[in-house]
Amino acid sequence: MSFDEDDSDGNFARQSVSGAVGPALGATGDATPEGSPDPTPAAPVLPPHLQPVHAASIEESRRLATRFTALAPSFHDSEGEDYDEDVAEAELLSVALALRCTRTVADRILHDAHIAVTQLPRTLVHLDSGEYPAAWFDRILRRTRHLTAGQMGFVDATASLWPTTLTTEQFHQRLSRLLGRLESQLETPTHLTPEGRRRVELLKDRDDGIGCLRVTGPAPEILALAQRLDAAARAVQGEQRRALEAGEVPPMDPRGTVAETAMPASLALLQYDLLGGAVLDTDGVQVPKPRFRLNITVPVMTLLGGSQEPGMLEGTIPIPAAMARELAGQSETWYRVLTDPCSGVFLPLPAQRYAPTRAMLEHLRLRNTTCAVPGCTRATSWASEVDHIEEYDHGDPERGGLTDIENLHLLCWQHHRAKTSGLLDPTRLPCTPGLPGQTSWSLRDRAHVIVRDNTDLATPAMTTELMDSWTRYQAEREARQRALERRKNPPPPPF
């Protein structure tokens, strides 16, 4: 196997498989049998231990073609006359269950399957026969997402005539030239122009505690923003130098490092702080307060220093253990998350109470950091609606579902609407005290699955140990701080 380095479209490197149907190799694999065709990139002479790899790559191509063919009918065209958004969403969630992936990934795969079957049928035949490596077909799909159906037909007709004996490099070159000719004849769509691509994006989470916010727009506007940030940072840095020389408190020193080190902050750090503390001008529009706190959950043993298990930001973004401990040490308020045996158990509200309490909402968000529908990755902290699993009866509250933790979950707006319309049918299963609860989900007549809740984070005994340990830690830290102060400022001699 080899690894196909990605092109400029921004995707990660993908594993590339090569190989196609060709003449059988000799028993030893180290020579071409007499009378057989010369070896080609599609039918190379390989040592015995690599022959199964070559055969597997051919089988991978066939499986991909089979999967595309099977999935294509599940695609619902949003521009079709009979398009029903809720029905399409239910089908998408069913596909996500079948593929064991998120709805976002399933949506991309369904779109690829639709394109493969309807707009690349000739090339799909080569894939199905094993003549085209799966990576070649995937590259065509990735590089042609912006083309029209007519242009895709031209790509399909052209690529299907290319010899299957091409090397991967030759295939890449031919595809690039073909797309270059097509794109040179096109007018850039509005949404792909620099003006149409103005946006701010939170990039995919990393596993090292680093986040990234990307600002995209026309080069003059981005350059002007960078220059304003640079000018502001340089002004603050200059004032920090002046304050340090005068023995004054330096400005913009939220971490105290400038005063501690007697060195001005770097321009990069100052630019970061300027952005983080910027006041957003909303032109008089009132911005509602956040529904939830920004939560960082830290395993007890990590906090006690006995484990390097990472903490979790918003339940989905891992942060290193050292960072989690530091953030916990800086926090003035802690919120305990307790299991059922603890006194913090939630009791059902009176039947007349429809809206859950704030504490209930926090508990639900910790139980499911994303929309409760299996396959959905929309964060509950950003856009979610609380839903009664057994419907609340506004006409006769005594007969309807109670406002109870076991009868509540958080759904994104789309799946809340789908549940209300009957396309999604959740049922809360009987709960055994002390064990995670379970919800049974039926996607109409398409699929059925049972999902367990996330387990709670602390037992009563561990909570007590945690608080005692934290008290000891604070006392030790204060003692170290006092000792450091005494070393910096020793008392005057007694004589």
Summary of the structure (lengths in Angstrom):
residues: 495
radius of gyration: 30.1
end to end distance: 80.9
largest distance: 107.5
contacts: 1290
relative contact order: 0.07
helix: 45%
strand: 10%
